[in-house]
Amino acid sequence: MGVALIRPARLEEIERLREFEQRIVAAERPFDPTLRETGVRYYDIPALLADPDSRFLVADVAGASVGCGFARIDAAKPYLRHARQAYLGLMYVDVKFRGQGINRQIVEELMQWCRSRQVQELRLDVYAHNRPAVRAYEKAGFEAHLLQMRVELAP
């Protein structure tokens, strides 16, 4: 652990961040038959980079960007104990650099940023059948909370 330099993302590297996003889409496609074939974008990356309630980080190894992730502070549902929570998204590490603790470094830095903003609840979305991703988040202290279910209705 500790092999990567974790730093704030910059607007001028938007294409690299979009590339990471498309790699996530490709990796998640087998878990989600509802995704469109083309043009899938999960996030408005420029808006996240400009938002003072978001923290977008990049992991560099030997001067090359190999991963990223963000935390976005949102209002919590009115029925929850906490008023605000953070959503973690676009959590990605290049395949060649997985298993080196880089995702954990990003998550820990985002957690620290959230604590500094008095946020005590973090959430993220992960496909239940994506076992490697689920294990990575469990190692970082996350636990399964809610299972979303779906059914496709014939026309």
N, C-alpha and C positions, 0 to 999 in steps of 0.2 A: 504494500500500500504506500501511497505517497509518491508515486512515479509521475503523476500528472500535475501540471500547473493549472489550477482552477481560477478562472478570471471572468469578469463580466463580458457578455457578448456585445458585439458592436454592429451597428446598422450596416456597415460596409461589408460584413461577412454574411449578409442575408442569403446569398445563393448557397453557401455551405450549409447554413441552418436548414434551408428548404431541402437540400440533398439529404440531410439527416432525417427530416420529416418523411421524405419519400421512402427511405429505407425502412422506417417504422411501418409505414403503410404496407409495403411489400411483405414485411415479416408478419404483419397482423392479418393480411388478406386470407390466409388459410383458416383463420379463426372466425371470420366474419363474412358470411355469404351476402350480406346486405350492402357491402361497399360497391360503389360505382366502379366501372372498369378503368376510367381515366378521370383526371382532374380532381383527385381527392386531396384536399388540404384540411388538416385538422385544426390548425391554428392561424390566427392573424399575427404573424411574427413581427412585422413592423409595429403594430399596436402594442404588443407585449413589451418590445424593447423601449417604447416611449412611455409606458405606463409606470408612474411612480409606485403603484401598488403591485408591481411585478419585479421579479429579480430573475434575469436570464443569464445563465452561466455556460461557459465553454471550457472543455478540458483540452489542454495542449500537451503533447508529448513530443519532445525534440523539435519544437517550433511548429508542429502540425496539429490542427484541430482534429480530435478523434472522438469527441462526444459533447453532449450538451444536456441541458434540462432547465426548467424554469419553475418558479413558484409564483402563483398569482393569488393575492388576498381578495377574498370575496365575502360578501355578507352571507351569514349562515341562514338557514331556514328559520323562520320565526319560532318554531316549536323546539329548537335545540337549546341546550344549556349555554352555549357560547354564541356570541354575537357575530364573530368573524371566524373564518377558517381559510386555510390556504389550499390551493389545488396545485399538485405537481404534475407537470406535463412535459412532453417532448423529451422524455428521458431516453437518451440513446448513447451507446458506446460502440464504436466500430468493432466488428467481429474480431479483428486481429488483436484488440486490446482488452477483450473481456477476460474476466477472471483475475484482474490485477487490482481490483478495488477502486477503479475509477468511478463507477456509478455510485459507490458508497461515499466517495469523497464529495461528489456533486450533491448527493442527498444531504450529507452532513452540513455542508456549507449552506444549503437552502434552509435546512432546519434551524441553523444558527441565525440566519437572517430573519426567519419567521419569529423566533423567540425575541429578537431585538425589536420587533414590531408588535410585541405582546400578543402574538397569535399562538394558540395552544392546541389547535386541531389541524392536522394535515390529512388530505385525502388525495387519492389518485385512482385512475381507472386502469384495469389490466384484465385481459381476457382470461377467464378461469382456466382454460385449457392450455394457456401459455405457461407451462410449468417453470421454465427457466426464469421468466420474468417474475412470476409469483415468488419463487424461492429468493430471488435477489431482493425483493421488497420485504419479505419476511426477515431476511438477515438484517435489514435496516430498521426493523422494529414494527413494520406494518403488519396488520392482521386482516383477514377477510371480514367484511362487515355486512354487505348487502349483496344479494345475488339478483341481477336483473334477468328476467326471462322474457322470451318472445315466442310468437308463433306466426307463421306466414299463412295468410288466408288466401285461398284460391279465389280468382275473380268470378 
